[in-house]
Amino acid sequence: MCVMPAVLEGPLRDLRSWKPEGCSIVKALDLIGTRSAILILRESLYGTTRFDGFAERVGITDAAAAAALRKLTDAGLLRKQPYREEGKRTRNEYVLTEMGRDAIPVVLALWQWGDQYLQGGTPPLERVENDTSEPVRVQIRSAAGNEVPLDNLRIRLNKAWRRNRTRD
């Protein structure tokens, strides 16, 4: 089965004539493109909030966990929330922000892809809607809710981005 790529519009059609400057994918990968960052987001989805839990469940050193949590917190995907157990000093939990919650579909898409292509037919976990137990999938959809196959996806220059860029 041959799937046609997305349709590039206007000056984007000639791939040799332009570079993906300011690419949002590059910016996102710079922020969450490491194994530890994605797995920390996965753990946040599972409800992990404490430093030791992230380090243990992700399988990274305390130093690596501290660096990844700091990066995700500084970028605004997680926020620190103080807590104190009786008789102990105040510490911080890490909870997803709106920006962090908006990154969860990336984690779910990787999970879904891994289930389909890397698990030998039977994935260990399922994603289901709480109310109905129906399977949950990440899909490409239009703002109107229509599923959009790749051969019906068009990519074009954002006129507002171009205007802002020429002003700078």
N, C-alpha and C positions, 0 to 999 in steps of 0.2 A: 504494500500500500504506500503510495507516494503522497505525502502531504505537502502542499504548496506552502512556501513561506509567507510571512506577512507581506502586505503590499506597501512599498515605500512610495510616498507621494512627492511630487515636485522635484526639487533639487536633490532630494535624498535618493532618488532612483539610481544615480550614478555613484556607487559606493567608493569609487576612486576619487571623487571630487570633494569629499568632506570627511572630517574626523568627528567622532562622537564626543566633542568637547562638552565638559560639564555633565557627562553622562551620570544619570541618577543611579544606575547599577554600580558604577565604579564607586560613587560616594557611599552607597549602602554597603558594599563589600568592604570598604575601608573601615566602616564602623562595626558591622556584624558578620563579616566574612570569615571569621576564624571558627575553628571547631569549638573552642571553649565558649565563645559568645553565643553561638547558636544553641549549644547544649544548656547554657545558663538560661536562655529564653525558654527552652523546653522545660527546664526544671521550674521556672516561674509559672508556666502553664500548669504544671503538676501541683503547684502550691508550695514549693520550697521557698523559704524567705531568709533563712539564716546562713551566714557565711560558711559554717562548718558543713551544713547540708549541701551547699553548692559544691564545695571542694570535694566532698566524699562522693556525691552522686555523679558528678561530672568526671571524677577520676583525675583531678589535677592537683598540683601542689598548692599549698596555702599562698605562696607568692604569685602563682599564675591566677588563682581565684581572685586575689586582691587586685591584681592588675586588670583583669577582665571586668570585675564588678565596678572598679573605679571608672573605667572607660565607658561602660554602659550607663553609669550614674551621671558622669560628667556630660554625656551626650543627651541625657534626658529620657532614656528608655526605662530606667529604674530610678526610684527615689528611696532615700534612707528614711527609715521610720524607727525612732528609738523605742526600746523595750527594756524592761529590767525584771530579772527573776529575783525572787526574795533572797536577800543576803548576798547578792552579787552586784557588780557594777553595771551601769547602763551600757547597753550595746545597741547596734543597729540591725534592723531587718531590712531587706531589699524587696520592694514591691513594684510591680509594673505600673508605669504611668500610662496615660492615653497613647503616647508615642510608642511605648513598649507593647501595649495591647494591639496597636495597629501593625506591629511587626509579626505578630503571631501567625497570620496566614502564610508568611514565608516559611516558618517552621513547619506548619501543617502541610504545605505543598511539598517540601523536602521529604517529610514523613510519608505522604501519599505516594510519591514517586519511588521511594525506597521500598515501600510495601509491594508495589506493582512489579518492580524490576529486580529487586535484590533479595527477596525473602523466599524464593523457591515455591511460590504459590500460596503459602499460608503465613500471613504476618502474625506476629505475636500479640499485637494489640489492635483494637478497633476504635474508630472515632464514631460516636453515635450521638444523636440529639437526645438530650436528657428527657424531654417530655414524651417523645415518640419511639425512642430506640432505633430510629431510622439512621442509616449510614450518613456521615457528613463528608463532603468532598469539597476541595478547592477547585473552582472553575473560573474560566475567563468569561465574564458577563458584562454586558453593556449597562449603562445607568438605568435603562428601561427594564433590566432583568433578563434580557435575552442571552442565551449561551452563544458565544462567538467563536467559531472555529478559526484556526490560524489563517486559512485562505480567505477569511472575511475580516481579518484584522488589518487596519490601515494605520501606518505610522507617518506623521507629518510634523513639520516644524510648528512650534507653538509661537504664534504671532506676538503674544504678550511677552514671552521670554526674549524674543528678538528685539522688541521695542525697549525693554529694560536694559538689555545688553548694550544697545547703541547709545543709551543715555549715560551709562557708566564710563 
